[in-house]
Amino acid sequence: MSLTYLLDTNIISEPLKPLPDRQVVDSINRYGSEIAVPVFVIYELTKGVYQLPESKRRSRILYYIENVVYNLPILPYTKAAAIWQGKETARLQHIGKSPSFADMQIASIAKTNDLILVTRNLADFQYITGLKLENWFK
Protein backbone atom coordinates (compact mmCIF):
# COMPACT_ATOMS: atom_id res chain seq x y z
CA MET A 1 0.00 0.00 0.00
CA SER A 2 1.18 3.53 -0.61
CA LEU A 3 1.28 6.41 1.82
CA THR A 4 -1.87 8.51 2.16
CA TYR A 5 -1.62 10.32 5.50
CA LEU A 6 0.93 12.49 7.30
CA LEU A 7 0.21 12.64 11.04
CA ASP A 8 0.76 15.73 13.14
CA THR A 9 2.05 15.35 16.70
CA ASN A 10 -1.40 15.76 18.21
CA ILE A 11 -2.60 12.68 16.29
CA ILE A 12 0.31 10.24 16.66
CA SER A 13 0.62 11.03 20.38
CA GLU A 14 -3.08 10.45 21.13
CA PRO A 15 -2.64 6.74 22.08
CA LEU A 16 -0.39 7.87 24.94
CA LYS A 17 -3.16 9.74 26.75
CA PRO A 18 -4.79 8.11 29.80
CA LEU A 19 -8.14 8.18 27.94
CA PRO A 20 -7.27 8.37 24.24
CA ASP A 21 -9.89 9.28 21.68
CA ARG A 22 -11.13 5.92 20.38
CA GLN A 23 -11.74 7.17 16.84
CA VAL A 24 -8.17 8.47 16.54
CA VAL A 25 -6.68 5.22 17.84
CA ASP A 26 -8.93 3.17 15.54
CA SER A 27 -7.91 5.31 12.55
CA ILE A 28 -4.21 4.93 13.36
CA ASN A 29 -4.70 1.15 13.51
CA ARG A 30 -6.90 1.03 10.39
CA TYR A 31 -4.56 3.13 8.23
CA GLY A 32 -1.29 1.96 9.78
CA SER A 33 0.30 0.96 6.48
CA GLU A 34 -0.71 4.28 4.89
CA ILE A 35 0.63 6.68 7.52
CA ALA A 36 3.90 8.54 7.89
CA VAL A 37 5.19 11.22 10.21
CA PRO A 38 7.29 14.26 9.39
CA VAL A 39 10.77 14.36 10.84
CA PHE A 40 9.77 17.35 13.00
CA VAL A 41 7.24 15.22 14.87
CA ILE A 42 10.08 12.87 15.79
CA TYR A 43 11.93 15.87 17.22
CA GLU A 44 8.88 17.06 19.20
CA LEU A 45 8.15 13.62 20.68
CA THR A 46 11.78 12.89 21.50
CA LYS A 47 12.31 16.27 23.14
CA GLY A 48 9.08 15.90 25.09
CA VAL A 49 9.84 12.48 26.49
CA TYR A 50 13.37 13.44 27.55
CA GLN A 51 12.05 16.50 29.36
CA LEU A 52 10.07 14.20 31.65
CA PRO A 53 11.62 12.95 34.88
CA GLU A 54 12.57 9.27 35.07
CA SER A 55 9.31 7.44 35.76
CA LYS A 56 7.04 4.61 34.60
CA ARG A 57 5.17 7.15 32.48
CA ARG A 58 8.36 8.27 30.74
CA SER A 59 9.35 4.63 30.13
CA ARG A 60 5.91 3.85 28.66
CA ILE A 61 6.03 6.87 26.33
CA LEU A 62 9.60 6.10 25.28
CA TYR A 63 8.62 2.51 24.51
CA TYR A 64 5.77 3.74 22.26
CA ILE A 65 8.02 6.22 20.47
CA GLU A 66 10.84 3.74 19.92
CA ASN A 67 8.68 0.74 18.99
CA VAL A 68 5.78 2.33 17.16
CA VAL A 69 6.57 5.83 15.94
CA TYR A 70 10.20 5.25 14.94
CA ASN A 71 9.05 2.27 12.84
CA LEU A 72 6.70 4.37 10.73
CA PRO A 73 7.94 6.00 7.55
CA ILE A 74 9.58 9.27 8.64
CA LEU A 75 9.56 11.87 5.90
CA PRO A 76 12.36 14.42 5.64
CA TYR A 77 12.29 18.13 4.97
CA THR A 78 13.61 18.35 1.42
CA LYS A 79 14.70 21.02 -1.01
CA ALA A 80 11.28 20.78 -2.72
CA ALA A 81 9.57 21.25 0.65
CA ALA A 82 11.75 24.28 1.46
CA ILE A 83 10.96 25.92 -1.89
CA TRP A 84 7.24 25.25 -1.51
CA GLN A 85 7.31 26.56 2.07
CA GLY A 86 9.10 29.75 1.06
CA LYS A 87 6.62 30.51 -1.71
CA GLU A 88 3.53 29.66 0.35
CA THR A 89 4.72 31.55 3.42
CA ALA A 90 5.35 34.65 1.28
CA ARG A 91 1.84 34.32 -0.22
CA LEU A 92 0.28 33.98 3.22
CA GLN A 93 2.19 36.97 4.56
CA HIS A 94 0.93 39.05 1.62
CA ILE A 95 -2.64 38.34 2.73
CA GLY A 96 -1.88 39.12 6.38
CA LYS A 97 -1.50 35.58 7.71
CA SER A 98 1.50 34.51 9.79
CA PRO A 99 1.59 30.73 10.15
CA SER A 100 4.16 29.22 12.47
CA PHE A 101 7.42 28.08 10.93
CA ALA A 102 6.95 24.54 12.32
CA ASP A 103 3.41 24.26 10.96
CA MET A 104 4.61 25.38 7.54
CA GLN A 105 7.39 22.79 7.60
CA ILE A 106 4.89 20.03 8.35
CA ALA A 107 2.50 21.36 5.69
CA SER A 108 5.31 21.50 3.14
CA ILE A 109 6.17 17.84 3.72
CA ALA A 110 2.50 16.86 3.31
CA LYS A 111 2.07 18.99 0.21
CA THR A 112 5.25 17.95 -1.60
CA ASN A 113 4.51 14.26 -0.91
CA ASP A 114 0.84 14.62 -1.94
CA LEU A 115 -0.38 13.42 1.45
CA ILE A 116 -3.38 14.31 3.58
CA LEU A 117 -2.25 16.11 6.73
CA VAL A 118 -4.10 14.71 9.73
CA THR A 119 -4.24 17.17 12.61
CA ARG A 120 -6.56 18.29 15.36
CA ASN A 121 -5.56 21.90 14.63
CA LEU A 122 -7.27 22.48 11.28
CA ALA A 123 -7.38 26.24 11.90
CA ASP A 124 -3.56 26.40 11.89
CA PHE A 125 -3.53 25.19 8.27
CA GLN A 126 -6.78 26.58 6.85
CA TYR A 127 -5.29 29.28 4.62
CA ILE A 128 -2.67 27.08 2.98
CA THR A 129 -3.32 26.61 -0.72
CA GLY A 130 -4.19 23.11 -1.88
CA LEU A 131 -3.32 21.33 1.36
CA LYS A 132 -5.54 18.32 2.03
CA LEU A 133 -6.58 18.15 5.69
CA GLU A 134 -8.42 15.70 7.95
CA ASN A 135 -9.23 15.68 11.63
CA TRP A 136 -9.66 12.19 13.09
CA PHE A 137 -11.18 13.63 16.26
CA LYS A 138 -14.93 13.80 15.84
Legacy VTK file of the C-alpha trace (Angstrom):
# vtk DataFile Version 3.0
C-alpha trace
ASCII
DATASET POLYDATA
POINTS 138 float
0.000 0.000 0.000
1.184 3.533 -0.613
1.282 6.409 1.825
-1.867 8.509 2.159
-1.620 10.324 5.504
0.934 12.486 7.301
0.211 12.644 11.040
0.762 15.728 13.143
2.051 15.353 16.703
-1.405 15.758 18.212
-2.604 12.684 16.291
0.312 10.238 16.657
0.622 11.026 20.377
-3.079 10.451 21.126
-2.641 6.739 22.078
-0.392 7.874 24.940
-3.160 9.736 26.752
-4.795 8.112 29.799
-8.137 8.181 27.944
-7.266 8.371 24.242
-9.893 9.278 21.684
-11.133 5.923 20.380
-11.744 7.173 16.844
-8.175 8.474 16.538
-6.681 5.225 17.844
-8.933 3.172 15.543
-7.910 5.315 12.553
-4.210 4.926 13.363
-4.696 1.154 13.508
-6.897 1.034 10.391
-4.561 3.129 8.227
-1.292 1.957 9.784
0.300 0.959 6.479
-0.709 4.279 4.890
0.633 6.684 7.519
3.900 8.541 7.887
5.195 11.217 10.213
7.287 14.264 9.389
10.773 14.358 10.841
9.774 17.353 13.003
7.237 15.220 14.873
10.079 12.872 15.794
11.929 15.870 17.222
8.877 17.056 19.202
8.153 13.620 20.675
11.783 12.886 21.501
12.305 16.270 23.143
9.077 15.901 25.086
9.845 12.477 26.492
13.368 13.436 27.547
12.050 16.499 29.357
10.072 14.197 31.652
11.622 12.953 34.882
12.573 9.272 35.071
9.314 7.436 35.759
7.042 4.606 34.595
5.173 7.146 32.481
8.360 8.268 30.737
9.351 4.630 30.132
5.909 3.853 28.662
6.033 6.871 26.335
9.598 6.104 25.282
8.621 2.509 24.509
5.769 3.736 22.265
8.017 6.218 20.465
10.838 3.739 19.918
8.677 0.735 18.989
5.777 2.331 17.157
6.575 5.833 15.944
10.205 5.246 14.943
9.053 2.266 12.841
6.696 4.371 10.728
7.942 5.996 7.548
9.581 9.266 8.638
9.559 11.869 5.905
12.364 14.416 5.642
12.286 18.126 4.969
13.610 18.345 1.423
14.697 21.024 -1.010
11.282 20.784 -2.717
9.570 21.250 0.655
11.752 24.278 1.457
10.958 25.923 -1.887
7.236 25.255 -1.512
7.306 26.557 2.073
9.098 29.746 1.065
6.617 30.512 -1.706
3.534 29.656 0.346
4.721 31.551 3.419
5.347 34.647 1.280
1.838 34.322 -0.220
0.275 33.979 3.223
2.191 36.974 4.560
0.934 39.050 1.622
-2.642 38.337 2.726
-1.879 39.117 6.378
-1.496 35.582 7.711
1.503 34.513 9.786
1.593 30.725 10.147
4.156 29.224 12.474
7.418 28.081 10.929
6.948 24.542 12.317
3.406 24.256 10.955
4.611 25.379 7.542
7.394 22.786 7.598
4.888 20.032 8.353
2.502 21.360 5.691
5.307 21.496 3.136
6.166 17.836 3.720
2.504 16.857 3.314
2.070 18.993 0.207
5.251 17.948 -1.603
4.508 14.263 -0.913
0.836 14.618 -1.940
-0.379 13.421 1.449
-3.382 14.307 3.582
-2.249 16.111 6.728
-4.097 14.712 9.731
-4.243 17.171 12.610
-6.556 18.289 15.362
-5.563 21.904 14.631
-7.275 22.483 11.284
-7.381 26.239 11.898
-3.560 26.397 11.887
-3.534 25.194 8.275
-6.777 26.575 6.849
-5.285 29.281 4.623
-2.668 27.077 2.979
-3.320 26.613 -0.722
-4.192 23.115 -1.879
-3.318 21.333 1.358
-5.542 18.318 2.032
-6.577 18.145 5.693
-8.419 15.697 7.947
-9.234 15.680 11.629
-9.661 12.187 13.089
-11.182 13.630 16.264
-14.935 13.798 15.838
LINES 1 139
138 0 1 2 3 4 5 6 7 8 9 10 11 12 13 14 15 16 17 18 19 20 21 22 23 24 25 26 27 28 29 30 31 32 33 34 35 36 37 38 39 40 41 42 43 44 45 46 47 48 49 50 51 52 53 54 55 56 57 58 59 60 61 62 63 64 65 66 67 68 69 70 71 72 73 74 75 76 77 78 79 80 81 82 83 84 85 86 87 88 89 90 91 92 93 94 95 96 97 98 99 100 101 102 103 104 105 106 107 108 109 110 111 112 113 114 115 116 117 118 119 120 121 122 123 124 125 126 127 128 129 130 131 132 133 134 135 136 137
